[in-house]
Amino acid sequence: MPGVFSREEYQSRVQKTREKMAGRGIDLLVVCQPANMNYLTGYDGWSFYVHQCVLLHQDQGEPMWLGRGMDANGARLTTYLAEDNIREYADDYVQSTVKHPMEFVADVIKEKGWDKGVIGVEMDQFYFTHSAYAALEKSLPQAKFSDANALVNWVRVVKSEAEVEFIRRAGLISEKVMDAAKNAINVGVRECDAAAAVAHAQYSGTEDYAGDYPAIVPLMMAGEATKTPHLTWTEKVYQENEAVLLELSGAYRRYHAPIARTIFLGENPPRLLTDTANVVLEGLDKALETIKPGVTVEEVEEAWRKGIAHSTVVKESRIGYSFGLNYPPDWGEQTISIRPGDKTVLEPNMMLHLIPGIWYDEVGFEVDASVQVTSDGYEHVYDYPLELIIKD
Amino acid sequence: MPGVFSREEYQSRVQKTREKMAGRGIDLLVVCQPANMNYLTGYDGWSFYVHQCVLLHQDQGEPMWLGRGMDANGARLTTYLAEDNIREYADDYVQSTVKHPMEFVADVIKEKGWDKGVIGVEMDQFYFTHSAYAALEKSLPQAKFSDANALVNWVRVVKSEAEVEFIRRAGLISEKVMDAAKNAINVGVRECDAAAAVAHAQYSGTEDYAGDYPAIVPLMMAGEATKTPHLTWTEKVYQENEAVLLELSGAYRRYHAPIARTIFLGENPPRLLTDTANVVLEGLDKALETIKPGVTVEEVEEAWRKGIAHSTVVKESRIGYSFGLNYPPDWGEQTISIRPGDKTVLEPNMMLHLIPGIWYDEVGFEVDASVQVTSDGYEHVYDYPLELIIKD
């Protein structure tokens, strides 16, 4: 399987990355973020608990994959790279206290004669530790290091047609995932059993498209826990008149289509919940209406803020971000943040996840929209009612 | 829920950590690794895609949790910490290009007057980026930084009785998980549907114990992919006479009990597979026989290596590691590596995952043992036959 996209698609990604490197005077890029590694080479393995990277030189050949010996066959199976561009380090580098895998990376850089230029590294991406940086810096005294944080992430922001198709497939899975949650969550059911139904739908996918693991496990906050995002599930059983926040996604070949909804288990949701839901849905609608090429990200947020200004709802955190290809811990891309000050200009085939979650001490409310910027507006990447779900 | 263990247990963990800090002359520890944060405070949230930490001073009070504003309620719900020890940063620190969350952390350190001593940071833990280090260093010019990598990990190596109980519960789930895989994997079934059955068993758990998400998703390599570990699943259907490698775990409240087996779908497994299985099982048995307090980790590996010396099987990578509490991307603890040179002396209540995987270009074989070191030997943390599983 030489990558899941065409060779032309990978070449185009590499080309765009090199253009950004040129703009910043970077000769060699060291890519450790797993989604960025996948984006440039197709590499797809759960090996990111050890150090690994992709090297991309400005003007020499295809990218190189460097990783642990036992993962080299994984690189052979999932990338389009030539054998000479798959380099493996010995196992005694793994979690060693006397040597660091980045010393091996530095050796390859020197072997290729790439150690005298400007080397871009992803300084604030998880999976690039301080020790990794220190080992490179020490081993490559002639190099000049430059912060290339999120450089590839920003190439990823505008999706190809093939990527759009993958996200749409993820969207089909997301619809099934939310249906599974809706069906499973009932008074008297354990939260863990509902989570199991959700995971089953996520991994199984549709008849046509196999599900993949989302970069974030099901976030499912019930009752008291609706005062916060980012918790998972417990052994507790759902109670009558409890709200349940669901932050989920389908995934198809590492591409996501996040979906968030709130379920209330009872006939009479509290006024605070329904009022909040109404305001948030109205504000979300205003934000969506503004989305089209040429608009800035902060204008989208401004429309939301103005849309809820008549209410008592206050939202201090960003209302969304860019999404697509990713690995744990995040399906967000660490590029666009939908908040004041983000002056990114929207372009067709950007993907925005708008999720203006509200977490009061009494109850929370979450709803979202995962949308593709189109040539003249936006489209949802899946079809699911925008509402507070009431199960009585 | 003031943490899931007793206050005494958390106090004991903090005390042991402080002893290690004293041994290295560390005044203040900045803990970013999510399992280490959980270990010291109980904090359990999927918020580790943004910067966060726990601060532990050598001689002042309980630990402090510092994180994103929207996650502070999660800290209130899952930790035992006093309100004053939960500190939240504003949302515009998140993935900002103009300021870093570690600047907020530095402000708190200065406020507490902790900026003039030796500050230990986890230099090679994922979730502690180079930028995080650089921001701390720049903001705290009077501090001296010391590498406290894996300091808390090493405290975690010896489990309390309560932790042993949690791992045993995870083990009960692991048995169900492997049964689910065994039942679901059949000729003609899509790999993704088998993965869905596995995930369902993982999250659902047992009647008495809710499952939690393992730190690694199901690794399920079939057919050609058995030449490598660390791949997940695809849309392909299982074929007659295919081997399937399974690297799975149950999890209970973030504690693991890894379980790996190999299934062959057919009556007549190839000779290479059965021969390898026999040798590996024999070597594993020899390694297990050596396990008891006072033995060094490298002696365990040596017993394995001698046990297979009569065969053609060669294993260049470590045959296992310490496991327990963890978050993605790894259920291993980044402490013990079962390989030559690891002179760690075994103690009761250490947990070892022995997984001498073999990946030939033709076919692979995986089997494992997750064991607790006891006062005079070892015990498996779950009960599952050590064999090549043949499904004809």
Boltz contact constraints between the chains, C-beta under 6 A:
constraints:
  - contact:
      token1: [A, 45]
      token2: [B, 230]
      max_distance: 6.0
  - contact:
      token1: [A, 45]
      token2: [B, 231]
      max_distance: 6.0
  - contact:
      token1: [A, 46]
      token2: [B, 230]
      max_distance: 6.0
  - contact:
      token1: [A, 47]
      token2: [B, 230]
      max_distance: 6.0
  - contact:
      token1: [A, 48]
      token2: [B, 329]
      max_distance: 6.0
  - contact:
      token1: [A, 49]
      token2: [B, 329]
      max_distance: 6.0
  - contact:
      token1: [A, 49]
      token2: [B, 330]
      max_distance: 6.0
  - contact:
      token1: [A, 70]
      token2: [B, 229]
      max_distance: 6.0
  - contact:
      token1: [A, 70]
      token2: [B, 317]
      max_distance: 6.0
  - contact:
      token1: [A, 71]
      token2: [B, 230]
      max_distance: 6.0
  - contact:
      token1: [A, 73]
      token2: [B, 227]
      max_distance: 6.0
  - contact:
      token1: [A, 73]
      token2: [B, 228]
      max_distance: 6.0
  - contact:
      token1: [A, 74]
      token2: [B, 228]
      max_distance: 6.0
  - contact:
      token1: [A, 74]
      token2: [B, 230]
      max_distance: 6.0
  - contact:
      token1: [A, 74]
      token2: [B, 231]
      max_distance: 6.0
  - contact:
      token1: [A, 91]
      token2: [B, 316]
      max_distance: 6.0
  - contact:
      token1: [A, 91]
      token2: [B, 317]
      max_distance: 6.0
  - contact:
      token1: [A, 95]
      token2: [B, 334]
      max_distance: 6.0
  - contact:
      token1: [A, 95]
      token2: [B, 337]
      max_distance: 6.0
  - contact:
      token1: [A, 123]
      token2: [B, 130]
      max_distance: 6.0
  - contact:
      token1: [A, 123]
      token2: [B, 131]
      max_distance: 6.0
  - contact:
      token1: [A, 124]
      token2: [B, 129]
      max_distance: 6.0
  - contact:
      token1: [A, 124]
      token2: [B, 131]
      max_distance: 6.0
  - contact:
      token1: [A, 126]
      token2: [B, 126]
      max_distance: 6.0
  - contact:
      token1: [A, 126]
      token2: [B, 127]
      max_distance: 6.0
  - contact:
      token1: [A, 127]
      token2: [B, 126]
      max_distance: 6.0
  - contact:
      token1: [A, 128]
      token2: [B, 129]
      max_distance: 6.0
  - contact:
      token1: [A, 129]
      token2: [B, 124]
      max_distance: 6.0
  - contact:
      token1: [A, 129]
      token2: [B, 128]
      max_distance: 6.0
  - contact:
      token1: [A, 130]
      token2: [B, 123]
      max_distance: 6.0
  - contact:
      token1: [A, 130]
      token2: [B, 130]
      max_distance: 6.0
  - contact:
      token1: [A, 130]
      token2: [B, 133]
      max_distance: 6.0
  - contact:
      token1: [A, 131]
      token2: [B, 123]
      max_distance: 6.0
  - contact:
      token1: [A, 131]
      token2: [B, 124]
      max_distance: 6.0
  - contact:
      token1: [A, 133]
      token2: [B, 130]
      max_distance: 6.0
  - contact:
      token1: [A, 192]
      token2: [B, 203]
      max_distance: 6.0
  - contact:
      token1: [A, 192]
      token2: [B, 204]
      max_distance: 6.0
  - contact:
      token1: [A, 192]
      token2: [B, 205]
      max_distance: 6.0
  - contact:
      token1: [A, 192]
      token2: [B, 210]
      max_distance: 6.0
  - contact:
      token1: [A, 192]
      token2: [B, 211]
      max_distance: 6.0
  - contact:
      token1: [A, 193]
      token2: [B, 204]
      max_distance: 6.0
  - contact:
      token1: [A, 195]
      token2: [B, 203]
      max_distance: 6.0
  - contact:
      token1: [A, 196]
      token2: [B, 200]
      max_distance: 6.0
  - contact:
      token1: [A, 196]
      token2: [B, 203]
      max_distance: 6.0
  - contact:
      token1: [A, 196]
      token2: [B, 204]
      max_distance: 6.0
  - contact:
      token1: [A, 199]
      token2: [B, 199]
      max_distance: 6.0
  - contact:
      token1: [A, 199]
      token2: [B, 203]
      max_distance: 6.0
  - contact:
      token1: [A, 200]
      token2: [B, 196]
      max_distance: 6.0
  - contact:
      token1: [A, 200]
      token2: [B, 200]
      max_distance: 6.0
  - contact:
      token1: [A, 203]
      token2: [B, 192]
      max_distance: 6.0
  - contact:
      token1: [A, 203]
      token2: [B, 195]
      max_distance: 6.0
  - contact:
      token1: [A, 203]
      token2: [B, 196]
      max_distance: 6.0
  - contact:
      token1: [A, 203]
      token2: [B, 199]
      max_distance: 6.0
  - contact:
      token1: [A, 204]
      token2: [B, 192]
      max_distance: 6.0
  - contact:
      token1: [A, 204]
      token2: [B, 193]
      max_distance: 6.0
  - contact:
      token1: [A, 204]
      token2: [B, 196]
      max_distance: 6.0
  - contact:
      token1: [A, 205]
      token2: [B, 192]
      max_distance: 6.0
  - contact:
      token1: [A, 210]
      token2: [B, 192]
      max_distance: 6.0
  - contact:
      token1: [A, 210]
      token2: [B, 235]
      max_distance: 6.0
  - contact:
      token1: [A, 211]
      token2: [B, 192]
      max_distance: 6.0
  - contact:
      token1: [A, 213]
      token2: [B, 217]
      max_distance: 6.0
  - contact:
      token1: [A, 217]
      token2: [B, 213]
      max_distance: 6.0
  - contact:
      token1: [A, 227]
      token2: [B, 73]
      max_distance: 6.0
  - contact:
      token1: [A, 228]
      token2: [B, 73]
      max_distance: 6.0
  - contact:
      token1: [A, 228]
      token2: [B, 74]
      max_distance: 6.0
  - contact:
      token1: [A, 229]
      token2: [B, 70]
      max_distance: 6.0
  - contact:
      token1: [A, 230]
      token2: [B, 45]
      max_distance: 6.0
  - contact:
      token1: [A, 230]
      token2: [B, 46]
      max_distance: 6.0
  - contact:
      token1: [A, 230]
      token2: [B, 47]
      max_distance: 6.0
  - contact:
      token1: [A, 230]
      token2: [B, 71]
      max_distance: 6.0
  - contact:
      token1: [A, 230]
      token2: [B, 74]
      max_distance: 6.0
  - contact:
      token1: [A, 231]
      token2: [B, 45]
      max_distance: 6.0
  - contact:
      token1: [A, 231]
      token2: [B, 74]
      max_distance: 6.0
  - contact:
      token1: [A, 235]
      token2: [B, 210]
      max_distance: 6.0
  - contact:
      token1: [A, 316]
      token2: [B, 91]
      max_distance: 6.0
  - contact:
      token1: [A, 317]
      token2: [B, 70]
      max_distance: 6.0
  - contact:
      token1: [A, 317]
      token2: [B, 91]
      max_distance: 6.0
  - contact:
      token1: [A, 328]
      token2: [B, 328]
      max_distance: 6.0
  - contact:
      token1: [A, 329]
      token2: [B, 48]
      max_distance: 6.0
  - contact:
      token1: [A, 329]
      token2: [B, 49]
      max_distance: 6.0
  - contact:
      token1: [A, 330]
      token2: [B, 49]
      max_distance: 6.0
  - contact:
      token1: [A, 334]
      token2: [B, 95]
      max_distance: 6.0
  - contact:
      token1: [A, 337]
      token2: [B, 95]
      max_distance: 6.0
